[in-house]
Amino acid sequence: MTSNTTTIPRFRSGVTALGLPLLFIVMWSSGYVAGKAALPFVGPYTMIFLRFASAAVVLLMVAVATRAPWPRTWKEVGHIAVVGLLIQAMQFSGLYTGINLGVSAGVSALIVGTMPIFVALGASVFLSERIKSHQWIGLLIGLAGVVLVVSEKFSFGEATVGGYIAILFALLGITLGTLYQKKFCTSMDLRTGGFIQLSVAATFAFIAAHTLEDLYFQVTPTFLFATSWMSLVNSIGAISVLYVMIRRGEASKVASLFYLIPGMTALMAFVILGETLHPLAMIGFAITAFGVYLNNR
């Protein structure tokens, strides 16, 4: 009787612990599919501006309606704004710039996919997290799986040096942003803090969109649905889940989940967009999942 009573809470705790990572992986991956669906009707920088700006408006309304607490000092506001610049503006502007300058999607995914390694290194140095040997093994196995997932789309093409610098810029943004969020912003309110971060990122994206694309977009049902999805599900939902996981756990373990993004994106693109799903990608996805398991067990 005691054994059954103990087992049920453990099972429920396990489901809860697994639920947030799975939710994050699905939500974050869906943004790539939605972005690809929207791009024929909008410039890339205009797309991320509309995504950030509309999400900021939604969070502001939620914050006001629920009387969410605002940061008490300008120092707190500054820390929150820095994360918005790093994770939102720096990551996505660098990624789209690199792809626009000829870096293939496969190479982009591989470069940004090394983020968990650098977050683990940074967490051990700046956050005093102890990275155990089985975690390092899991990170390396996960990286090998990412290589297999993107191998069919791996091409250097006509990419310029500036393109690779831009992708490295994106990698630097998501890496530093994850560490900075864990160090300085774990206590921020997700409603008001999210509004501040998205407002800062939207301002940055607006300057790029206005300068390079003249804010071009074409209103179609696909464009409206995809942009709304990225705004609500990705910029609000996925980011909020990410911050909750960073608040509760070690930055290095949370970062390892990003290894699963390319594989999940490939699955979604196969189901929704009809893209080809290669057997090697599925093998890589399985290897990546095993690596993430080793890192988080």
C-alpha positions in Angstrom: 0.0 0.0 0.0 2.8 2.4 0.9 4.6 1.5 -2.3 1.6 2.4 -4.5 1.0 5.6 -2.6 4.6 6.6 -3.2 4.7 5.6 -6.8 1.7 7.7 -7.9 3.2 11.1 -6.8 6.5 10.1 -8.4 4.8 9.2 -11.7 2.9 12.5 -11.7 6.1 14.4 -10.9 7.8 12.6 -13.8 5.0 13.5 -16.2 5.2 17.2 -15.1 9.0 17.2 -15.5 8.7 15.7 -19.0 5.8 17.9 -20.0 7.5 21.3 -20.0 10.5 20.2 -22.1 8.3 18.4 -24.7 6.0 21.5 -24.8 9.0 23.7 -25.4 10.5 21.6 -28.1 7.2 21.4 -30.1 6.4 25.1 -29.6 9.9 26.3 -30.5 10.2 24.0 -33.5 6.9 25.1 -34.9 8.3 28.6 -35.3 10.6 27.5 -38.1 7.7 26.0 -40.0 5.5 29.0 -39.5 8.4 31.3 -40.6 8.9 29.4 -43.8 5.2 29.6 -44.6 5.2 33.3 -44.0 8.4 34.3 -45.8 6.9 34.4 -49.4 4.6 37.2 -48.2 6.9 39.3 -46.0 10.6 40.4 -45.7 12.5 38.5 -42.9 13.2 41.5 -40.8 9.7 42.8 -41.2 8.4 39.4 -40.2 10.4 39.4 -36.9 9.4 43.0 -36.2 5.7 42.1 -36.6 6.2 39.0 -34.5 7.9 40.9 -31.7 5.6 44.0 -31.8 2.3 42.1 -31.8 3.5 39.8 -29.0 4.6 42.8 -27.0 1.1 44.4 -27.3 -0.6 41.2 -26.2 1.7 40.8 -23.1 1.1 44.5 -22.2 -2.7 44.0 -22.3 -2.3 40.8 -20.2 0.0 42.6 -17.7 -2.4 45.5 -17.3 -5.5 43.2 -17.0 -3.9 41.0 -14.4 -2.1 43.8 -12.6 1.2 42.1 -13.0 4.1 43.5 -11.0 6.7 45.7 -12.9 10.4 45.8 -12.2 11.1 47.9 -9.1 14.4 49.5 -10.3 15.9 50.6 -13.6 18.7 48.1 -13.0 16.2 45.3 -13.2 14.7 46.8 -16.4 18.2 47.0 -17.8 18.9 43.3 -17.1 15.6 42.3 -18.7 16.3 44.4 -21.8 19.7 42.9 -22.3 18.1 39.4 -22.5 15.6 40.7 -25.0 18.4 42.0 -27.2 20.4 38.8 -26.9 17.8 36.0 -27.2 15.3 37.8 -29.4 16.9 40.5 -31.5 20.5 39.3 -31.8 19.7 35.6 -32.4 17.0 36.0 -35.0 18.5 39.0 -36.8 21.8 37.1 -37.1 20.1 33.9 -38.3 18.1 35.6 -41.0 21.0 37.7 -42.1 23.3 34.7 -42.5 20.7 32.7 -44.5 20.1 35.8 -46.7 23.8 36.0 -47.3 23.9 32.4 -48.6 24.5 30.2 -45.6 22.4 27.1 -46.0 19.7 26.1 -43.5 21.7 22.9 -42.6 24.9 24.8 -41.9 22.9 27.4 -39.9 21.2 24.8 -37.8 24.5 23.0 -37.2 26.3 26.2 -36.1 23.5 27.4 -33.8 23.1 23.8 -32.7 26.4 23.9 -30.9 24.9 26.3 -28.4 24.4 23.6 -25.6 28.2 23.0 -25.5 29.0 26.7 -25.1 26.2 27.2 -22.5 27.6 24.2 -20.5 31.1 25.8 -20.6 29.7 29.2 -19.6 27.5 27.7 -16.9 30.5 25.9 -15.3 32.5 29.1 -15.3 30.0 31.9 -14.6 27.2 30.1 -12.8 29.3 27.6 -10.9 27.3 24.7 -12.3 29.0 21.3 -12.0 28.9 19.5 -15.3 29.3 15.8 -14.7 31.1 13.4 -17.1 27.9 11.7 -18.3 26.5 15.2 -19.1 29.5 16.0 -21.3 29.1 12.6 -23.0 25.4 13.4 -23.6 26.2 16.8 -25.1 28.7 15.3 -27.5 26.3 12.5 -28.5 23.6 15.1 -29.0 25.8 17.2 -31.2 26.6 14.1 -33.3 22.9 13.5 -33.7 22.3 17.1 -34.9 25.0 16.6 -37.5 23.1 13.6 -38.9 19.8 15.4 -38.8 21.1 18.3 -40.9 23.5 16.3 -43.1 21.1 15.9 -46.0 20.7 19.7 -46.2 24.4 20.5 -45.5 25.8 22.7 -48.2 28.3 25.6 -48.3 26.8 27.0 -51.5 27.7 30.6 -52.3 27.8 31.8 -48.7 30.0 34.8 -47.9 32.2 35.3 -44.9 29.7 37.9 -43.7 27.0 35.2 -43.7 29.0 32.9 -41.4 29.8 35.9 -39.1 26.1 36.6 -38.9 25.3 33.0 -37.9 28.0 33.1 -35.3 26.4 36.4 -34.1 23.1 34.4 -33.7 24.9 31.6 -31.8 26.5 34.2 -29.5 23.1 35.8 -28.8 21.3 32.7 -27.8 24.3 31.5 -25.7 24.9 34.7 -23.8 21.1 35.3 -23.4 20.5 31.9 -21.8 23.4 32.5 -19.3 22.3 36.0 -18.6 18.7 35.1 -18.0 19.8 32.4 -15.5 22.2 34.9 -13.7 20.1 38.0 -13.5 16.5 37.5 -14.5 15.1 34.4 -12.9 12.8 36.3 -10.7 11.3 38.5 -13.4 7.5 38.4 -14.0 6.9 36.7 -17.4 4.2 39.2 -18.4 5.9 42.5 -17.7 9.4 41.2 -18.3 8.3 39.6 -21.6 6.8 42.9 -22.7 10.0 44.8 -22.0 12.1 42.2 -23.8 9.9 42.1 -26.8 9.6 45.9 -27.0 13.4 46.2 -27.1 13.7 43.4 -29.7 10.8 45.0 -31.8 12.6 48.4 -31.8 15.8 46.7 -33.1 13.9 44.7 -35.8 12.0 47.8 -36.9 15.2 49.7 -37.7 16.5 46.8 -39.8 13.1 46.2 -41.5 12.6 49.9 -42.3 16.2 50.3 -43.6 16.6 47.1 -45.6 13.0 46.2 -46.6 10.9 49.3 -46.3 8.5 47.2 -44.1 7.3 45.1 -47.0 4.5 42.5 -46.4 1.5 41.1 -48.3 -1.6 40.4 -46.4 -2.9 36.8 -47.0 -4.5 34.2 -44.8 -1.3 32.2 -44.6 0.7 35.3 -43.7 -1.8 36.3 -41.0 -2.0 32.8 -39.5 1.8 32.2 -39.5 2.6 35.6 -38.0 -0.1 35.2 -35.3 1.3 31.8 -34.5 4.9 33.0 -34.2 3.7 35.9 -32.0 1.6 34.0 -29.6 3.0 30.5 -29.6 6.7 31.3 -30.2 7.5 34.7 -28.9 5.2 34.4 -25.8 4.5 30.7 -25.2 7.9 29.1 -26.1 10.0 31.8 -24.6 7.9 31.8 -21.4 8.3 28.0 -21.0 12.1 28.4 -21.7 12.4 31.0 -18.9 10.4 28.8 -16.5 12.7 25.9 -17.2 15.8 28.1 -16.7 14.4 29.3 -13.4 13.8 25.8 -12.2 16.9 24.0 -13.5 20.5 24.2 -14.6 21.2 26.3 -17.7 23.3 23.6 -19.2 20.5 21.0 -19.0 17.9 23.3 -20.4 20.2 24.3 -23.3 20.6 20.6 -24.3 17.0 20.6 -25.3 17.9 22.7 -28.3 19.6 19.7 -29.8 16.1 18.3 -30.5 14.9 21.3 -32.4 16.3 20.4 -35.9 14.8 16.9 -35.7 11.4 18.0 -34.5 11.4 20.8 -37.1 12.1 18.2 -39.8 9.2 16.1 -38.6 6.9 19.1 -38.6 8.0 20.2 -42.1 7.4 16.7 -43.4 3.8 16.6 -41.9 2.8 20.2 -42.6 4.8 21.4 -45.6 5.4 18.0 -47.3 9.1 18.2 -47.2 11.2 15.1 -47.6 12.2 13.3 -44.4 15.4 11.3 -44.9 16.0 8.1 -42.8 19.4 9.5 -41.7 17.6 12.4 -40.1 15.4 10.1 -38.1 18.5 8.1 -36.9 20.1 11.4 -36.0 17.0 12.5 -34.1 17.1 9.2 -32.1 20.8 9.7 -31.3 20.2 13.3 -30.3 17.3 12.2 -28.0 19.6 9.7 -26.3 22.3 12.4 -25.8 19.7 14.8 -24.2 18.6 11.9 -22.0 22.1 11.3 -20.7 22.6 15.0 -20.0 19.3 15.4 -18.1 18.8 12.0 -16.4 
